[in-house]
Amino acid sequence: MAQTKLVVTCKVCGTEFELPEDVMDGEITSCPTCGARYIVKLAGGKAVLEEFKGDVEDYGE
Amino acid sequence: MRACIIGASGFTGGELLRILLQHSGVEIVCATSRKFKGEYVYRIHPNLRGFTSLKFVEPSIDAALKADAVFLALPHGESVKWAPQLYEHGLMVVDLSADFRLKDPNAYVEWYKWPQPHPYPDLLKKAVYGLPELHRDELPGARLIASPGCTATASIMALAPLAKHGLLSHIPPVIDVKMGSSGAGAEGSVLDMHSHRTYVIRPYEPVHHRHAAEVEQELSRLAGREIKVAYTPHAVDVVRGILSTAHVLAEKDVGEPELWKAYRSTYEGSKFVRIVKDRLGLARYPNVKYVLGTNLVDVGFEVDQRLRRIVAFAAIDNLVRGAAGQAVQAFNVAAGFPEDEGLRTIPAHPL
């Protein structure tokens, strides 16, 4: 059975991108354009992006 | 089309040769150099050995009249002696000097120290400023194209989205430009000798640099009001490349999504513009390293919420996008060729 494509929109740069068919709830994804990172939240066959605040660069040493 | 390059022994002349030799719709019928007439062009441009048996010829109007289009790669103040005659003969003229870039005839007295205003104000009006991303509609059929200055190109491209979308404040943007040594041309001064030029990071004409006039002209046109810029170039220790960093103190809070929209809508459909603002990967902002040898313009930005400061960037290859490549791009649009003909180059990596 063909699955509906999960297309999401980056909240930072507005790029629409497709999530993999086997994306899992809680998986971390990133925008292909600006690199903003998100946690994928799946519910009712839909995907929602939640901001990921995981890691930062630090060149300030 | 048959093309002639007047002043073909300089760096931009060499790049015009390199690009036009790869252009499917152009035959180079003459390349002039007073100094090197009779010599094979590859003796002066060694990278072209094996790709052409063209020889330099004496510069003359008669030589140029063999062509349909003439590229003037001459010093400022020289093109103005050639362009009117070539234009009168019905040729397409692409001028890489500054002689037809500024619309105000009096500006040449202030910025280029000419003793009197521009002698051909009517031609100035007809000249199209050859930055295709901002003047694409004016280019088809144009017969006089004024190709923009190198540091001006990067600075205008960095700031155009902000000017167009009302994001410039009444405080002049501060533009800090870094440029490579090839910007000084093929016949440099003593300061261009290796011993003086290597390890260099120094200001060059820190106030009143002549490219500021072009930047102000173009940003004012986009903003619909007069824009002044605080413009300071620096010479840095690379052969090619320009990075322009512009600081804009905004009058209101500006968010990243708003800036993405401004940059995207300004450069939508532009084959040579890449917006580089990435939180991942090895290049998170524009970097000259990834545009060298190409006609690409990498633009990017960052927001300093604390100061309401927008930092805008553009990286180009000064000899390609800042000169020969941009001239061919504009020529392509004017002559009806695909805009990227002769210019489809993926940057080499690593360099």
Interface residues (C-beta under 8 A of the other chain):
Chain A: K11 V12 C13 G14 S30 T33 C34 G35 A36 R37
Chain B: E256 P257 W260 K261 R264 I275 K277 D278 R279 L280 G281 R284
